[in-house]
Amino acid sequence: MLALAGCTSHPKPEPPPAPDLTSPPAAVAVNPGPFEAGPVDAPTSGAYVGAWIKPADLSDKGRLRAVDSLEDDLGRPLDIVNTYRRFEQLVGTDSDYELLDEGATLMVSWATGDNRSITAGNYDRLIHKQARAIKAVDAPVLLRIRWEMDRPNLRATMWSGPDYIAAYEHIREIFAEEHTRNVSWVWCPTAEGFTRGDAPAFYPGDDQVDWTCVDVYAGNAFQPIGALMGPFLQWAAQRPKPIIIGEFGVARAWGSAGRAAWLSDAERTFKANPQIKAVVYFESDPDGNGPNQQFQLTGDEPAFDAFTKLTEDPYFNQ
């Protein structure tokens, strides 16, 4: 056979080495409280556990089936159920009330709009309606105003840290006008925003925030959760606030054994940092995302077993 000039073999690249997931995690945020946390009290010891569970269909029945299915598989109820709402979507759906009746705390992740338009008053009527809707549920609610506001792809509507802060304060003023007092205010940027250094510019201040929060994923980088959120923990440890891990997940790309080891390390990390008072898993495979952004544990037995072990730990049973 005639050899082609310049042709060389291309062996498959070796996967990156797995991180060390066995060393004791760093204890950074060690203040156990007690904390002033707003209407949603932080536990005096241990932490709440919750999840966002992507439903098969985005309906009230679909949401309830998704939550019930995960709780059945875990053998326990969730303390917190995360729910995402577009700007115009009001709290107080049938499934909201059903989840509250079952004893869950709602964490409402509210995708508010353009910050400068909010501050200019363009959405006041909508914000008043949402404040009244949340007041009407008559139960403590965790409210994340435009979570992950530090993401670069949101800069066109977030504008800047000061613009976000002004909009956040404007929303709080309207809730105060409506006498909506059943909200614990949660400020939740990304772990990457603290690594870059731009997330703190969006912080509204200790007088405006009840819970500090971070979203942290082993997605494109397979590192221990303590390393991924280390800069955030260093920052949050300086503030007398309970911490909630608003979203966390480990990608399918890292394999069943790697995912299980990462989750076991996450459990140890949460317990080593007792300022963390709640953790909420992102149980979803988002449509259109590659394997580095697929986080659902259901169907991956070793990974799901590791998460189940976390939820069975007395530390996470409040």
Secondary structure as GFF3:
##gff-version 3
##sequence-region A 1 318
A	DSSP	beta_strand	48	53	.	.	.	ID=ss1
A	DSSP	alpha_helix	60	74	.	.	.	ID=ss2
A	DSSP	beta_strand	80	86	.	.	.	ID=ss3
A	DSSP	alpha_helix	94	101	.	.	.	ID=ss4
A	DSSP	beta_strand	105	111	.	.	.	ID=ss5
A	DSSP	alpha_helix	115	119	.	.	.	ID=ss6
A	DSSP	alpha_helix	124	137	.	.	.	ID=ss7
A	DSSP	beta_strand	141	145	.	.	.	ID=ss8
A	DSSP	three_ten_helix	152	154	.	.	.	ID=ss9
A	DSSP	alpha_helix	155	158	.	.	.	ID=ss10
A	DSSP	alpha_helix	161	177	.	.	.	ID=ss11
A	DSSP	beta_strand	183	187	.	.	.	ID=ss12
A	DSSP	alpha_helix	191	196	.	.	.	ID=ss13
A	DSSP	three_ten_helix	199	202	.	.	.	ID=ss14
A	DSSP	beta_strand	211	218	.	.	.	ID=ss15
A	DSSP	alpha_helix	225	228	.	.	.	ID=ss16
A	DSSP	alpha_helix	230	236	.	.	.	ID=ss17
A	DSSP	beta_strand	243	250	.	.	.	ID=ss18
A	DSSP	three_ten_helix	252	254	.	.	.	ID=ss19
A	DSSP	alpha_helix	256	272	.	.	.	ID=ss20
A	DSSP	beta_strand	276	283	.	.	.	ID=ss21
A	DSSP	three_ten_helix	291	293	.	.	.	ID=ss22
A	DSSP	alpha_helix	301	312	.	.	.	ID=ss23
A	DSSP	three_ten_helix	314	316	.	.	.	ID=ss24
###
